[in-house]
């Protein structure tokens, strides 16, 4: 009797795992965009790190390097790296990085969305990058965060990237 239930339970778990692996890119990008929107509108992280006059949220376990003269910072953990560009003179409602993204006609976006909340402009874009990865770009006002991520990491990555982008505060 126990063996019978064990087989049924194993079959049910296997079915759930295989169903999860079969999600289409469109389903993943829809969920990713909702995560980006939620991070932008409801999940504003407070800066946890300050380097060279730039304050930002640094996820636990990640390392950060700020090159203020180049208006760039890199956050990394293991093989994953997020690159953030920032404009210390731009306002929270700035759309400069979004306009630059739209001007690049070489990219074909799987999905692109803009957000607005309390006078702050934000956006998220996902484009194909090989068979198993995508390029993700998030932005909030004067900050843009870019990374190449594995498709299975898309939802987590885009949420974390938006949390970083929306947390950046720059001393002029």
N, C-alpha and C positions, 0 to 999 in steps of 0.2 A: 504494500500500500504506500509506504513512504517512498519507495523507488518510483512508483507511478507519478506521485506529486513532484518529485525531484525532476523527472523528465519534462513534465508540463511547465514547471517553473523555469527550467533551463531554456525550453523552446520559447517561452514568452519573453524572457530577457534577451535572447538572441534576436527575436523579431523587433523588439524596441531598438536595439543597437543598430541593426541593419536599416531600419526606417530612418533613424537619425542621420546616418551616413549618406542617405539618398536625397538629402535636401538640395534643391536646385540653387544656383547662384542667385536667382531672383528672390527666392525665399530668404536666403542669408542676407542679401542687401536690404530687403525690406526691414528685417529685424535690426540690422546694423544702423539704418537711418533712424529708426525709432530710438535706439540706444543713444545715438548722437544727439537727437533732439532732447531726450530726457536729461542727458548730461549737461546740455547747454541751458535748458530752462529751469530744471529743478535740482540739479546736483552740483551746484557751484562749490568747488573745492577751494579752501583757503590755502594760500601759499604756505609751504612747509620748508622751503629752502630759499636762501638769498645768496646770490653770487654776483659780485661786481655790479651792484645796483639793480639787479634783476631778481624779483621775487616770483616764485612759481610753486605749483604743487608738484612734488616729486614722489611718484609711487614708491612704496616700501620695497627695498631691494634693488632699486634702480640707481645708477650713477649718473651724474650730470656734469656737463662742462659748458660754461658760458663764454663765448667770444664776443664781448660787447662791441668791440670795434667793428666786427663783421656783422653785427646784429643777428647773431645765430647762436643757438644752443643745441646740444645733443644730449639726449637721455638714452641710456642703454642698459640692457639686462641680457646677459648671455649673447645670443646672436641677433637679438632684436634691437634696432636703433630707430629712434624718432628724431627727426631734425626739425627744429622750430626756427622760423625767421620772425623777427619782430621789427617794428618801426616805432621808435620812441616818440616820434612827433605825431603819430596818428591818434585819432580819437576812437572811442569805443564803437562808434557807429561807422567807422571806416570800412569801405568796400574795396579797397585797393587790391588786396590779395585775391579776392574773388574776381575782380575785373581782369587781373593778370591771368588767372586760371582760365577764364572764359576766352581770353585772347589767344590761347595756345590751341590752334586748330589741329595739332597733331594728335591730340588725345581724344579718344572715344569713351565717354563716360557711361558706365553701366547704370549709375544712378547719381543724381546731384540734387541737393536740396539746400534752401536757404532758411535761416531762422532769424527771428527778431524778438527781443525781450527787453523791456525797460530801456529802450534806446541803445541797446547793444546789438550789433549785426553779427551773424554767424553763418557758417556754411559747412557742408560735408560733401565730398565727392569720392566716388569709387570708380576706378578704371581697371581694365584687364591688364595683367602683367604676367604673361606665361600661362601655363596650364594649371598650376597649383597655387598661384599667388595673385594678389591684387595690389594696386597702388591706392593708398588712402590719403586724402588731404582733408584736414579740418581747419577751420579758422574761426576766430572770434576777435572782431575789431582789428587791433594792430598786430595780431599774431596769426601765423599759419604753421601747422604741424604736418609733416609729411612722413610717410613710411611705406615700405613694401612689406606686406604681411601675408602669411599663408591663409588661404580661404577659410580654413576651419577656425582661425584665430580672429576673423574679421570683426565679429560683434564685440568681443572684449577689447580689441585694439582700438576701434573707432571711439568707443566710450572713454577709454583712458586718454586717448589723444585729445578729445574735446575737453575733458576735465583739465588737462594741462593747458590747452589753448585759452580756455576761459579764466584760468587762475593767474595768468601772467600780469605782473604789475612792474612797470619800468620807471626808475628814477631818471629824470632828464639830465 
